[in-house]
Amino acid sequence: MTSSSVESPELEQVRRRVLLALFVALAVALHTVEVLLPNPVPWFRIGLANILALTALFSYGIQALWIVSISRILIGSLLLGSLFSPGFLLSLGGGLVATSLMSASYKLWQGKIGPVGVSVVGALGHVSGQLLIAWLVVIRHPSIWMLLPFFLLFALVSGIVNGLAADYLLESLYRHPVFARLKNKAEEQKYRESRTPKVTEGQ
């Protein structure tokens, strides 16, 4: 009995690492495939890999989001041979802004914002970051900002699509015992946080 209770947290850590590695691998695969597909708008894509980043965020938290997002950009660029190219800088800049905003929105409005909302925030941040890097590195001309409204509209649509896909994936994963425990822990944490102010007032 004692050994099983000691091994349980270790087993949970192993599961966590394996699943995070799986999320990273799938995100890299989606990123690579999307880059290789024809695209009518240079440097701008729907960002299917963000589905895995959102899944990691709502399954394991902000640290997992950063691991999946940054690993996907670095490993994907290495596989495509575009590391430190203008395309890599655009992807990195957009990814850093998007991941920062997604982390902030998730932390500030935890329990009040879902995958769709976080995805839209990230998509809008991603295109803004990309245009900023493009203006600084590629096209140093103010007219590039005329593309911002069009890109933001496209980001809004892609953010909703990716958010809905992540929400569906999460609902499917929560049927698995491992992810069901994660959901229960998250709900317990939200309940404790909601009860804390009331306890303080009573005191």
FENZINOR-V531702 format. One record per backbone hydrogen bond with DSSP energy under -0.5 kcal/mol. NH is the residue of the N-H (numbers start at 0). CO is the residue of the C=O. If there is no record, write none. Layout:
<<NH/CO> <NH/CO>>
This chain:
<<4/0> <5/1> <6/2> <7/3> <8/4> <9/5> <10/6> <11/7> <12/8> <13/9> <14/10> <15/11> <16/12> <17/13> <18/14> <19/15> <20/16> <21/17> <22/18> <23/19> <24/20> <25/21> <26/22> <27/23> <28/24> <29/25> <30/26> <31/27> <32/28> <33/29> <34/30> <35/31> <36/32> <41/39> <43/40> <44/42> <49/46> <50/47> <51/48> <52/48> <53/49> <54/50> <55/51> <56/52> <57/53> <58/54> <59/55> <60/55> <60/56> <64/60> <65/61> <66/62> <67/63> <68/64> <69/65> <70/66> <71/67> <72/68> <73/69> <74/70> <75/71> <76/72> <77/73> <78/74> <79/75> <80/76> <80/77> <81/76> <82/76> <84/81> <87/81> <88/84> <89/85> <90/86> <91/87> <92/88> <93/89> <94/90> <95/91> <96/92> <97/93> <98/94> <99/95> <100/96> <101/97> <102/98> <103/99> <104/100> <105/101> <106/102> <107/103> <108/104> <109/106> <111/108> <112/108> <117/113> <118/114> <119/115> <120/116> <121/117> <122/118> <123/119> <124/120> <125/121> <126/122> <127/123> <128/124> <129/125> <130/126> <131/127> <132/128> <133/129> <134/130> <135/131> <136/132> <137/132> <137/133> <138/133> <139/137> <140/138> <143/140> <144/141> <145/142> <146/143> <147/144> <150/146> <151/147> <152/148> <153/149> <154/150> <155/151> <156/152> <157/153> <158/154> <159/155> <160/156> <161/157> <162/158> <163/159> <164/160> <165/161> <166/162> <167/163> <168/164> <169/165> <170/166> <171/167> <172/168> <173/169> <174/171> <175/172> <179/175> <180/176> <181/177> <182/178> <183/179> <184/180> <185/181> <186/182> <187/183> <188/184> <189/185> <190/186> <191/187> <192/188> <193/189> <194/190> <195/191> <196/192> <198/194> <199/195> <200/196> <201/197> <202/198>>
